[in-house]
Amino acid sequence: MSKAYKASGVDIEAGYEAVNRIKSHVQSTMRKEVLGGLGGFGAAFDLSQLNMKKPVLVSGTDGVGTKLKLAIDNDKHDTIGIDAVAMCVNDILTTGAEPLYFLDYIATNKVNPETIENIVSGVSVACKETNCALIGGETAEMGEMYHEGEYDIAGFCVGAVEKDEYIDGSNVSENDVIIGITSSGIHSNGYSLVRNLIKTSGINLEDQFDDQHSYLDVFLEPTKLYVKPVLSVLNKVKVKAMSHITGGGFIENIPRAIPDNMDANIDVNTYKIPKIFKWLQEQGEIDATEMYNVFNMGIGFVLIVDQNDKDEVLNTLKEQNEEAYVIGEITKGSGNVNLSGVQL
């Protein structure tokens, strides 16, 4: 039967090898609350083991977008799994939830055990860093759906927060401070535009972008994981709202965190914009304001806090080796983001 299945385009033996290769990576992410092991029909997590009185579950799912094309075209797969985890855990973190477990789904033309291991190794690195168990997943071989060498990855995560500590932005008020934590680069959004600019620029991705990194290094730099530093802040300060700066940049994502009768006023001169965004803007001759509507522009995560708490937040983030800045304040308005100092 396996020979017939292989003849139709599915190699069961390669699938078995891939599972064996990833077992150690998966095991390295385990938490005490996880029940059972890899390979079951369902993944189980014992919520009763959490030190919470009224836990609220928060879930999120996401992918990596066309950043995958860069990884596939350049046969570099060890960081894309980090992106998949980061896009999910950073999202649910905005509610104050601690990520608990993660599941991945990889669909591919043909299972290449080494490639699958490289992808999952990145997933496990991110899961370990965020104390989020890689509790299960699925690898699907679908030769008729994907071209040779192609694959896609999507992730799903669940976190928990005490009901009384759930953050929804409803108590954001005038004169609150907006604190931005720096990004690691482009993260995982805007890559249809990025890839087009790479093509039209004519650059060689192996050439040096700066003294330490090639262009490929910069474009495949994984999305930063904000879980540890932000949870440290939450242990000390009552944060009113948070935003993960993903697709839509400042313009779309910050309004999701504030009431409709408030505006976010941001001075972009309060922090240094990474060189890669200036390169993208120049290559595409992109309007400066549009850049903030597509990319994170060097700020990957935003916290909104009371004026009296800003120093505590900044000090805590500094202790976590994070660069963070007061980038603006909240005023009465109509749910908009107002940018000042835009000079790209």
Phi, psi and chi 1 to 4 in degrees:
 res  aa     phi    psi   chi1   chi2   chi3   chi4
   1 MET       -  -39.9 -177.8  171.0  135.6      -
   2 SER   -64.8  -31.6   62.1      -      -      -
   3 LYS   -66.6  -41.6  -68.6 -178.6  179.7  178.7
   4 ALA   -65.1  -41.0      -      -      -      -
   5 TYR   -64.9  -40.6 -151.7    6.4      -      -
   6 LYS   -63.9  -38.8 -174.4  173.7 -177.4  178.8
   7 ALA   -64.2  -26.7      -      -      -      -
   8 SER   -86.3   -4.5   70.5      -      -      -
   9 GLY   116.5    4.7      -      -      -      -
  10 VAL  -121.8  120.9  178.0      -      -      -
  11 ASP  -101.2   99.1 -171.1  -16.8      -      -
  12 ILE   -62.6  -39.3  -66.1  176.2      -      -
  13 GLU   -63.1  -39.3  -62.4  -59.2  -37.1      -
  14 ALA   -63.4  -36.7      -      -      -      -
  15 GLY   -63.4  -42.8      -      -      -      -
  16 TYR   -61.7  -41.9  -67.7  157.2      -      -
  17 GLU   -64.1  -40.3 -178.1 -176.2  -15.6      -
  18 ALA   -61.1  -43.2      -      -      -      -
  19 VAL   -61.6  -42.9  170.9      -      -      -
  20 ASN   -63.8  -36.6  -74.4  -31.1      -      -
  21 ARG   -67.9  -34.0  -80.0  173.9  171.8 -101.2
  22 ILE   -91.0   -8.4   67.8  175.8      -      -
  23 LYS   -55.7  -45.2  -80.8 -176.9  177.1  178.5
  24 SER   -67.1  -35.1   61.8      -      -      -
  25 HIS   -65.6  -43.5  -61.7  -69.6      -      -
  26 VAL   -63.9  -46.4  173.8      -      -      -
  27 GLN   -60.4  -31.4 -170.6   58.6   41.8      -
  28 SER   -68.1  -12.3   69.3      -      -      -
  29 THR  -100.8   -0.8   71.4      -      -      -
  30 MET   -63.2  147.4  -72.8  -61.4  103.6      -
  31 ARG  -116.1  160.2  -65.0  174.2   51.5  130.2
  32 LYS   -64.9  -20.7   62.5 -178.1  176.7   61.3
  33 GLU   -80.3  -11.4  -60.8   91.8  -11.2      -
  34 VAL   -75.4  130.8  176.6      -      -      -
  35 LEU  -104.4  138.6  -56.4  179.2      -      -
  36 GLY    78.9 -166.7      -      -      -      -
  37 GLY  -139.9 -170.0      -      -      -      -
  38 LEU   -68.8  136.9 -176.9   67.0      -      -
  39 GLY   112.1   -7.7      -      -      -      -
  40 GLY   -75.2  171.7      -      -      -      -
  41 PHE   -79.5  -18.3  -71.5  100.7      -      -
  42 GLY  -145.6  149.6      -      -      -      -
  43 ALA  -101.6  135.9      -      -      -      -
  44 ALA  -120.5  141.3      -      -      -      -
  45 PHE  -136.2  126.3 -168.8   95.4      -      -
  46 ASP   -88.7   99.0 -175.2    1.8      -      -
  47 LEU   -66.3  -24.1  -73.4  176.9      -      -
  48 SER   -64.5  -18.1   69.5      -      -      -
  49 GLN   -81.1  -11.8  -65.0  -66.1  -48.0      -
  50 LEU   -76.6  146.0  -65.6  178.3      -      -
  51 ASN   -86.1   62.8 -174.0   27.2      -      -
  52 MET  -133.2  142.6  -68.8 -173.9  179.3      -
  53 LYS   -86.5  -44.7  -64.7  178.6 -179.3  179.1
  54 LYS  -132.0   73.7  -64.0  179.8  178.8 -180.0
  55 PRO   -69.4  133.1   25.4  -33.9      -      -
  56 VAL  -106.3  126.4  171.8      -      -      -
  57 LEU   -84.1  135.7  -65.1 -178.6      -      -
  58 VAL  -125.4  128.8 -177.5      -      -      -
  59 SER  -122.8  156.9   58.0      -      -      -
  60 GLY  -154.8  150.6      -      -      -      -
  61 THR  -140.0  147.4 -174.4      -      -      -
  62 ASP  -166.6  172.0 -149.8  -21.5      -      -
  63 GLY  -128.0 -162.0      -      -      -      -
  64 VAL  -114.6   -7.4 -178.6      -      -      -
  65 GLY    68.4 -156.5      -      -      -      -
  66 THR   -79.9    4.0   59.6      -      -      -
  67 LYS   -58.2  -27.3 -172.5  175.4 -173.8  177.7
  68 LEU   -57.0  -36.9  -88.6  175.1      -      -
  69 LYS   -60.7  -37.9  -76.2  -72.3  -68.0  177.9
  70 LEU   -65.2  -41.9  -82.2  178.1      -      -
  71 ALA   -64.4  -44.4      -      -      -      -
  72 ILE   -67.2  -48.1  -67.3  167.4      -      -
  73 ASP   -63.4  -25.4  -68.7  -13.8      -      -
  74 ASN  -109.7   11.0  -67.0  -82.4      -      -
  75 ASP    50.4   46.7 -164.8   25.3      -      -
  76 LYS  -130.3  106.7 -169.6  176.1 -173.0  -56.3
  77 HIS  -119.9    3.4  -45.1  -76.7      -      -
  78 ASP   -84.5   -8.0   57.2  -20.0      -      -
  79 THR  -112.6  -14.7   60.1      -      -      -
  80 ILE   -65.6  -28.8 -147.0   72.4      -      -
  81 GLY   -67.0  -32.5      -      -      -      -
  82 ILE   -62.3  -43.6  -60.6  175.2      -      -
  83 ASP   -57.9  -44.6  -72.3  -62.7      -      -
  84 ALA   -60.8  -42.8      -      -      -      -
  85 VAL   -68.6  -46.4  174.9      -      -      -
  86 ALA   -60.2  -40.9      -      -      -      -
  87 MET   -62.7  -30.2  -66.2  -61.0  -71.6      -
  88 CYS   -84.5  -51.8  -65.7      -      -      -
  89 VAL   -68.9  -34.7  -62.5      -      -      -
  90 ASN   -65.1  -34.6  -70.8  -16.8      -      -
  91 ASP   -64.5  -51.5  -87.2   -1.7      -      -
  92 ILE   -71.6  -22.3   68.0  169.1      -      -
  93 LEU   -60.8  -27.9  179.7   63.4      -      -
  94 THR   -63.3  -16.7   61.2      -      -      -
  95 THR   -91.9   -3.3   66.2      -      -      -
  96 GLY    92.6    3.4      -      -      -      -
  97 ALA   -78.0  138.5      -      -      -      -
  98 GLU   -85.6  122.7  173.0 -166.7   -7.3      -
  99 PRO   -62.4  135.6  -22.6   34.4      -      -
 100 LEU  -110.4  -49.2  -59.2  175.3      -      -
 101 TYR  -149.6  160.4   59.4   85.4      -      -
 102 PHE  -138.2  143.1 -178.9   87.1      -      -
 103 LEU  -128.3  143.0  -65.4   92.2      -      -
 104 ASP  -118.5  156.1   58.7   17.8      -      -
 105 TYR  -131.5  120.4  174.1   79.6      -      -
 106 ILE  -118.7  122.8  -58.6  170.1      -      -
 107 ALA  -115.3  135.4      -      -      -      -
 108 THR  -146.1  162.9 -176.1      -      -      -
 109 ASN   -64.9  -54.9  170.3  -92.0      -      -
 110 LYS  -139.6  142.2  -73.8 -172.4  179.0  -62.7
 111 VAL   -71.7  115.8  169.8      -      -      -
 112 ASN  -105.6  107.0  179.9  -42.4      -      -
 113 PRO   -54.0  -37.7  -27.9   36.9      -      -
 114 GLU   -67.8  -42.4 -177.3  178.4   -2.6      -
 115 THR   -64.4  -44.6  -61.2      -      -      -
 116 ILE   -59.5  -41.9  -61.9  -60.6      -      -
 117 GLU   -63.2  -41.2 -178.0 -178.5    9.6      -
 118 ASN   -62.8  -41.9  -76.7  -24.9      -      -
 119 ILE   -63.0  -49.8  -63.3  167.5      -      -
 120 VAL   -69.0  -28.2  176.4      -      -      -
 121 SER   -62.2  -37.9   70.3      -      -      -
 122 GLY   -66.8  -40.7      -      -      -      -
 123 VAL   -58.6  -45.0  172.4      -      -      -
 124 SER   -67.8  -36.2   68.5      -      -      -
 125 VAL   -59.0  -46.6  164.5      -      -      -
 126 ALA   -68.9  -38.9      -      -      -      -
 127 CYS   -63.9  -41.9  -76.2      -      -      -
 128 LYS   -64.4  -41.2  -77.1 -173.2  -72.8 -173.2
 129 GLU   -64.7  -29.8 -176.4  173.3  -28.7      -
 130 THR  -103.9    6.2   56.7      -      -      -
 131 ASN    55.1   42.1 -164.9   26.4      -      -
 132 CYS  -116.8  115.4 -178.0      -      -      -
 133 ALA   -70.3  132.2      -      -      -      -
 134 LEU   -81.5   93.8  176.4   51.9      -      -
 135 ILE   -91.6  -15.0 -158.9  171.1      -      -
 136 GLY   178.0 -178.5      -      -      -      -
 137 GLY   173.0 -174.7      -      -      -      -
 138 GLU  -150.7  136.8  169.7   70.8    6.3      -
 139 THR  -119.3  121.0  -59.5      -      -      -
 140 ALA  -115.6  128.3      -      -      -      -
 141 GLU   -98.1  114.1 -170.1  171.5   72.0      -
 142 MET  -136.2   79.4  -59.6 -169.7  -66.3      -
 143 GLY   -60.1  -29.2      -      -      -      -
 144 GLU   -83.1   -9.1  -66.8  178.8  -56.2      -
 145 MET  -101.2  -25.1  -62.3  -69.0  -70.1      -
 146 TYR  -128.3  147.3  -64.1   88.6      -      -
 147 HIS   -73.9  164.8  -66.9  120.0      -      -
 148 GLU   -55.9  130.2 -176.1  176.0   -5.9      -
 149 GLY    86.1   -9.1      -      -      -      -
 150 GLU   -87.6  152.6  -71.3 -175.6  -18.1      -
 151 TYR  -155.8  167.2   64.5   87.1      -      -
 152 ASP  -134.5  152.5 -165.6    9.4      -      -
 153 ILE  -134.0  136.4 -179.5  171.8      -      -
 154 ALA  -132.5  153.4      -      -      -      -
 155 GLY  -129.1  159.9      -      -      -      -
 156 PHE  -143.5  131.2  169.7   78.9      -      -
 157 CYS  -134.4  156.9   67.7      -      -      -
 158 VAL  -129.7  135.8  172.8      -      -      -
 159 GLY  -130.9  177.0      -      -      -      -
 160 ALA  -141.1  147.7      -      -      -      -
 161 VAL  -144.3  146.0   58.7      -      -      -
 162 GLU   -59.5  138.1  -76.4  -79.5   13.6      -
 163 LYS   -55.9  -39.6 -173.1  173.9 -177.3  178.4
 164 ASP   -73.1  -12.4  -67.0  -18.1      -      -
 165 GLU  -110.8    5.9  -63.4  173.3    5.8      -
 166 TYR   -62.7  132.6 -179.2   83.2      -      -
 167 ILE  -104.6  120.2  -62.1  171.0      -      -
 168 ASP  -127.3    3.8   62.8    5.7      -      -
 169 GLY    79.2    1.5      -      -      -      -
 170 SER   -68.4  -23.0   59.4      -      -      -
 171 ASN  -101.8   15.3   62.9  -19.9      -      -
 172 VAL   -63.7  135.2  169.7      -      -      -
 173 SER  -137.1  170.0   58.1      -      -      -
 174 GLU   -56.8  139.5 -170.5  175.3   10.8      -
 175 ASN    78.1    2.3  -61.8  -39.4      -      -
 176 ASP   -62.9  154.0  -76.3  -16.5      -      -
 177 VAL   -99.1  140.7  171.4      -      -      -
 178 ILE  -103.4  119.2  -56.2  170.5      -      -
 179 ILE  -112.1  128.1  -66.4  175.7      -      -
 180 GLY  -108.7  135.7      -      -      -      -
 181 ILE  -102.2  134.6  -49.7  176.4      -      -
 182 THR   -63.7  153.4   57.9      -      -      -
 183 SER   -92.4  171.2   66.2      -      -      -
 184 SER   -93.1   -1.9   56.2      -      -      -
 185 GLY   149.5 -139.3      -      -      -      -
 186 ILE   -73.1  -22.5  -55.0  171.0      -      -
 187 HIS    65.4 -125.8  -74.1 -177.3      -      -
 188 SER  -132.2   34.0  -61.5      -      -      -
 189 ASN  -135.1  149.8  -60.3  103.1      -      -
 190 GLY    83.5   15.3      -      -      -      -
 191 TYR   -79.0  -16.3  -88.9   82.1      -      -
 192 SER   -65.0  -40.8  -67.2      -      -      -
 193 LEU   -70.7  -43.4  174.8   55.6      -      -
 194 VAL   -58.3  -48.0  169.1      -      -      -
 195 ARG   -64.6  -35.3  -71.5  171.1   43.6 -108.4
 196 ASN   -66.1  -39.4 -177.1   58.9      -      -
 197 LEU   -70.5  -33.6  -65.5  177.8      -      -
 198 ILE   -61.0  -44.5  -69.3  171.9      -      -
 199 LYS   -64.6  -48.5 -177.8  178.4  179.8  179.4
 200 THR   -72.5  -24.7   57.8      -      -      -
 201 SER   -74.0  -27.0   71.6      -      -      -
 202 GLY    77.2   13.0      -      -      -      -
 203 ILE   -70.5  155.0   60.7  166.6      -      -
 204 ASN   -93.9  122.0 -176.5  -26.3      -      -
 205 LEU   -63.4  -19.8  -71.1  173.8      -      -
 206 GLU   -83.2  -11.9  -62.3  -59.7  -30.9      -
 207 ASP   -68.1  159.3  -73.1  -13.3      -      -
 208 GLN   -77.1  129.3  -69.1  -62.8  112.4      -
 209 PHE   -84.3  -40.5  176.1   77.0      -      -
 210 ASP  -144.9 -167.2   56.2   29.5      -      -
 211 ASP   -64.9  -23.5  -68.0  -20.7      -      -
 212 GLN  -116.2  -14.9  -63.9  178.8  -54.0      -
 213 HIS  -132.7  142.1  -53.8   94.6      -      -
 214 SER   -81.1  168.8   69.2      -      -      -
 215 TYR   -58.8  -41.1  -79.8   92.7      -      -
 216 LEU   -63.0  -41.3 -175.2   61.0      -      -
 217 ASP   -55.9  -45.3  -69.0  -24.1      -      -
 218 VAL   -67.7  -43.3  173.3      -      -      -
 219 PHE   -72.0  -27.1  -70.0  127.7      -      -
 220 LEU  -102.2    7.3  -73.2 -177.0      -      -
 221 GLU   -55.0  125.4  178.8   68.7   27.0      -
 222 PRO   -70.8  156.3   21.9  -31.1      -      -
 223 THR   -60.1  135.3  -54.8      -      -      -
 224 LYS   -69.7  143.7 -175.2 -175.0  -78.6 -169.4
 225 LEU   -97.3  120.8  -63.3  152.2      -      -
 226 TYR  -101.6    3.5  -66.4   99.2      -      -
 227 VAL   -60.8  -55.0  173.1      -      -      -
 228 LYS   -60.4  -52.3  -78.5 -172.5  176.8  179.9
 229 PRO   -63.4  -37.9   18.6  -30.9      -      -
 230 VAL   -72.1  -39.8  170.5      -      -      -
 231 LEU   -62.6  -33.6  -71.6 -179.1      -      -
 232 SER   -63.2  -40.4  -65.2      -      -      -
 233 VAL   -64.5  -43.8  169.8      -      -      -
 234 LEU   -63.5  -25.3  -66.2  176.6      -      -
 235 ASN   -73.2  -14.3  -75.1  -28.7      -      -
 236 LYS  -118.2  -27.8  -63.9 -178.8  179.1 -179.2
 237 VAL  -134.0  147.8  170.7      -      -      -
 238 LYS   -84.2   98.7 -174.0   71.2  173.1  177.6
 239 VAL   -81.5  134.7  175.0      -      -      -
 240 LYS   -86.9  -33.9  -65.7 -172.3  175.8 -175.0
 241 ALA  -161.1  155.8      -      -      -      -
 242 MET  -143.8  153.6  -67.3 -174.9  -77.7      -
 243 SER  -141.7  133.8 -179.1      -      -      -
 244 HIS   -92.4  119.3 -178.1 -158.4      -      -
 245 ILE   -85.3   96.6  -50.7  -58.7      -      -
 246 THR  -115.3 -143.6   54.3      -      -      -
 247 GLY   -59.1  130.9      -      -      -      -
 248 GLY   104.0   -8.6      -      -      -      -
 249 GLY    55.4 -150.8      -      -      -      -
 250 PHE   -61.6  -42.2  -75.5   19.9      -      -
 251 ILE   -62.4  -40.6  -54.1  -60.5      -      -
 252 GLU   -90.9  -37.6 -179.4  179.7  -23.4      -
 253 ASN   -84.0  -36.6  -71.0  -69.6      -      -
 254 ILE   -66.6  -39.9  -65.7  177.9      -      -
 255 PRO   -60.1  -23.9  -28.6   37.7      -      -
 256 ARG   -66.0  -17.1  -62.8  165.1   66.3 -177.2
 257 ALA  -102.8   -7.0      -      -      -      -
 258 ILE  -122.2  157.7   62.1  176.3      -      -
 259 PRO   -64.2  158.8  -21.3   33.3      -      -
 260 ASP   -65.8  -18.5  -67.8  -20.6      -      -
 261 ASN   -99.9   18.2   63.6  -17.2      -      -
 262 MET  -126.3  151.2  -65.3  -69.8  163.9      -
 263 ASP  -115.0  151.2  -82.9    0.0      -      -
 264 ALA  -105.1  117.7      -      -      -      -
 265 ASN  -104.9  117.2  -60.4  -72.8      -      -
 266 ILE  -122.0  131.3  -65.5  175.3      -      -
 267 ASP  -101.3  108.7 -179.4   -4.0      -      -
 268 VAL   -74.7   -5.6  -59.4      -      -      -
 269 ASN   -83.7    1.2  -71.2  -37.9      -      -
 270 THR   -80.9   -7.8   51.2      -      -      -
 271 TYR  -147.3  166.4   69.5   96.1      -      -
 272 LYS   -91.2  124.2 -174.6  176.5  179.9 -179.7
 273 ILE   -78.0  126.7  -60.6  169.4      -      -
 274 PRO   -58.2  149.1  -26.3   36.1      -      -
 275 LYS   -58.8  -33.1  179.9 -179.1  173.8 -177.2
 276 ILE   -62.7  -33.2 -174.2   58.2      -      -
 277 PHE   -72.3  -33.8  -65.0  107.4      -      -
 278 LYS   -67.7  -36.8  -63.1 -180.0 -179.4 -179.9
 279 TRP   -63.0  -46.7 -176.0   89.4      -      -
 280 LEU   -61.6  -43.8  -68.6  169.1      -      -
 281 GLN   -63.5  -41.4 -163.8  -93.1  -20.9      -
 282 GLU   -70.1  -41.8  -69.5  170.5   -0.3      -
 283 GLN   -63.6  -39.1  -69.8  -62.3  -38.9      -
 284 GLY   -95.9   -1.8      -      -      -      -
 285 GLU    48.2   50.3  -61.8 -178.7   -7.9      -
 286 ILE   -89.1  137.3  -56.9  168.3      -      -
 287 ASP   -57.6  137.7  177.0   78.2      -      -
 288 ALA   -58.2  -43.4      -      -      -      -
 289 THR   -64.1  -36.2  -58.6      -      -      -
 290 GLU   -62.5  -32.9 -176.2 -180.0   -4.5      -
 291 MET   -57.3  -37.7  -69.4  -67.6  -68.2      -
 292 TYR   -79.3   -6.1  -70.3   88.4      -      -
 293 ASN  -102.5    0.4 -156.7   11.8      -      -
 294 VAL  -122.8  -45.8  176.5      -      -      -
 295 PHE  -111.7  167.5  -60.1  108.8      -      -
 296 ASN   -79.3  -16.5   66.8   61.8      -      -
 297 MET    58.4   27.7  -60.6  -54.6  -69.2      -
 298 GLY    99.6   -5.2      -      -      -      -
 299 ILE  -121.0  113.2  -62.9  -66.4      -      -
 300 GLY   -98.6  -15.4      -      -      -      -
 301 PHE  -152.3  139.1 -156.6   87.6      -      -
 302 VAL  -125.4  137.5  162.8      -      -      -
 303 LEU  -120.2  140.4  -57.0   91.6      -      -
 304 ILE  -116.3  121.9  -61.3  174.6      -      -
 305 VAL  -136.9  166.5  -60.3      -      -      -
 306 ASP   -65.9  148.1 -172.3  -84.8      -      -
 307 GLN   -50.5  -40.2  -76.0  -88.6    1.7      -
 308 ASN   -68.9  -14.6  -65.4  -33.8      -      -
 309 ASP  -103.3   -3.6  -67.9  -35.7      -      -
 310 LYS   -62.4  -40.8   67.9  177.3 -178.8 -179.1
 311 ASP   -66.4  -39.3  -69.7  -22.9      -      -
 312 GLU   -62.5  -41.5 -178.4   77.2    9.5      -
 313 VAL   -64.9  -48.3  172.4      -      -      -
 314 LEU   -62.7  -40.7  -68.5  171.2      -      -
 315 ASN   -66.4  -40.9  -70.5  -24.8      -      -
 316 THR   -64.7  -42.3  -59.2      -      -      -
 317 LEU   -66.1  -37.0  -69.0  170.7      -      -
 318 LYS   -63.3  -39.6 -174.9  176.4 -179.0  179.6
 319 GLU   -62.3  -27.1  -69.8  169.9   -0.6      -
 320 GLN   -91.2   12.8  -65.1  -69.7  -44.4      -
 321 ASN    62.6   32.8  -62.4  -46.5      -      -
 322 GLU  -106.2  140.9  -69.5  -71.2  -13.0      -
 323 GLU   -86.7  122.4  -73.7 -173.3   61.1      -
 324 ALA  -141.1  149.4      -      -      -      -
 325 TYR  -141.4  149.9  -55.0   90.6      -      -
 326 VAL   -76.1  113.6  173.6      -      -      -
 327 ILE  -108.6   -3.9   62.9  172.1      -      -
 328 GLY   173.6 -168.7      -      -      -      -
 329 GLU  -147.2  165.0   65.4  176.8    2.5      -
 330 ILE   -96.8  135.5  -60.4  -65.2      -      -
 331 THR  -131.5  168.2   59.8      -      -      -
 332 LYS   -65.6  145.5  -69.5 -178.7  179.2  179.4
 333 GLY  -179.6 -140.0      -      -      -      -
 334 SER  -139.6   35.8   52.6      -      -      -
 335 GLY    80.7   27.4      -      -      -      -
 336 ASN  -106.2  165.3  -63.6  -42.3      -      -
 337 VAL  -109.6  123.9  173.0      -      -      -
 338 ASN  -111.4  118.5  -54.8  -50.3      -      -
 339 LEU  -100.3  136.1  -57.9  176.5      -      -
 340 SER  -126.2  153.9   61.7      -      -      -
 341 GLY    79.6   15.3      -      -      -      -
 342 VAL   -72.6  113.7  178.0      -      -      -
 343 GLN  -137.3   20.8  -64.0  178.0  -10.8      -
 344 LEU   -57.1      -  -89.0  175.4      -      -
